[in-house]
């Protein structure tokens, strides 16, 4: 009556992928992902990590005009964002027993243009964290 399936491994695997969509939607619970965004009109998205995390590589992406928002929620999880050093970035996250840091190399000529596209990171990190790299 009961049929048992053979499993190769009981470990949770990390997924990898290249995303060309303008929005990212990533959820990782007890797992994670490694994603590369190649959109030339990236507009943001939503990410949720619970006991998991992801690396999101935006080095080959370009921001859409205006303010582009990534909403994030991390509970015992985290996110690593890799962005070009010249991107205008605003971080509005609320870490609770966690942290968020900007480890980017600063560009030699910062963007002072008030109309330049901007990436805003908003959300809550509870016992979790995040890091921005370039």
Secondary structure, DSSP 8 states (H G I E B T S, - for coil): -------S-SS--EEEEEE-SSEEEEEEES-EEEEEE--SSB-EEEEEEES-EEEEE-TT--B-SSEEEEEEEEES-EEEEE--TTSEEEEEEEEES-EEEE-----SS----TTS-EEEEEEEEES-EEEEE-
